[in-house]
């Protein structure tokens, strides 16, 4: 079974400076150019991929996060984009906030920040 998340994602605090770049290999031997594959003067310079946090996740979403995502998708489909109307829409037809209370701007932005930081959101988390 293929996981629906990135199991190799490093925690955001991990900044060990390592990259997946392959070691430089000499090329064009005998030309005297002195350039190595992948060095700054090479056209074959390796740039490590940029993994943007919102494109990856450390675990699959839980049931609460899926229900919240479905509710937000339904609001966006109706072209509801303003924060106050999103809050109203969630309170009318979406799941309650993570504490089981009606949504407020404060609880919504806190939940979105937690999700953006890769932390689980929902009751019991």
C-alpha positions in Angstrom: 0.0 0.0 0.0 1.4 3.4 -1.0 1.1 6.0 1.9 -0.9 9.1 1.1 1.6 11.3 2.9 5.3 11.9 2.8 6.8 9.4 5.3 10.3 10.8 4.8 9.5 14.4 5.6 11.9 15.8 8.1 10.4 17.8 11.0 10.5 21.6 10.3 13.2 22.1 13.0 15.6 19.8 11.3 18.2 22.1 9.6 21.3 19.9 9.4 22.4 21.4 6.1 22.4 18.1 4.3 21.2 17.9 0.7 20.6 14.9 -1.6 23.2 16.3 -4.1 25.4 13.6 -5.6 29.1 14.2 -5.3 30.7 16.1 -8.1 32.2 13.9 -10.9 34.9 15.0 -13.3 33.8 15.2 -16.9 35.5 16.1 -20.1 38.8 14.6 -18.9 41.7 15.6 -21.0 40.2 19.0 -22.0 41.9 20.9 -19.3 38.7 22.8 -18.4 38.9 21.8 -14.7 35.1 22.0 -14.4 33.3 19.3 -12.5 29.8 18.1 -13.2 27.6 20.0 -10.8 30.0 22.8 -9.7 29.0 26.5 -10.0 30.4 26.8 -13.6 28.7 23.7 -14.9 25.5 23.7 -16.9 24.7 20.4 -15.1 24.5 22.1 -11.7 22.3 20.2 -9.3 19.6 22.2 -7.5 17.9 20.3 -4.7 14.1 20.2 -5.0 12.2 22.7 -3.0 9.6 21.0 -0.9 7.1 23.6 0.2 5.5 22.7 3.6 1.9 22.9 2.3 2.7 20.5 -0.5 3.7 17.8 2.0 2.4 16.4 5.2 3.9 14.2 7.9 0.7 12.0 8.3 -2.6 11.4 6.5 -5.4 13.8 7.6 -7.6 12.5 10.4 -11.4 12.3 10.1 -11.9 15.8 11.6 -9.4 17.4 9.2 -11.1 15.7 6.2 -14.5 16.9 7.4 -13.1 20.5 7.8 -11.5 20.3 4.4 -14.7 19.1 2.8 -16.7 22.0 4.5 -14.1 24.6 3.3 -14.1 23.2 -0.2 -17.9 23.5 -0.3 -17.7 27.1 0.8 -15.0 27.9 -1.8 -17.1 26.3 -4.4 -19.8 28.8 -3.5 -17.2 31.5 -3.9 -17.1 32.3 -0.2 -13.7 33.7 0.5 -14.0 36.4 3.2 -13.0 35.2 6.6 -16.2 36.4 8.4 -18.4 34.5 5.8 -16.2 31.4 6.0 -16.7 31.5 9.8 -20.5 31.9 9.3 -20.5 29.0 6.8 -18.6 26.7 9.0 -20.9 27.5 11.9 -23.9 26.7 9.7 -22.9 23.5 8.0 -19.3 22.5 8.9 -17.8 20.7 11.9 -17.5 22.7 15.1 -14.1 24.1 16.0 -11.5 21.7 17.5 -12.9 22.3 21.0 -16.4 21.5 19.9 -17.5 25.2 20.1 -18.7 27.5 17.3 -15.9 28.9 15.1 -14.5 32.4 15.8 -11.8 34.2 13.7 -9.4 33.4 16.5 -10.1 29.6 16.6 -10.1 29.4 12.8 -6.7 31.1 12.3 -5.3 29.1 15.2 -6.5 25.8 13.6 -5.1 26.9 10.1 -1.7 27.8 11.7 -1.5 24.4 13.4 -2.3 22.6 10.2 0.3 24.8 8.4 2.8 23.8 11.0 2.1 20.1 10.3 0.3 19.5 13.6 -2.9 17.5 13.8 -6.2 19.4 14.5 -9.4 18.0 15.9 -11.0 16.6 18.9 -8.7 14.3 20.9 -5.4 15.7 19.4 
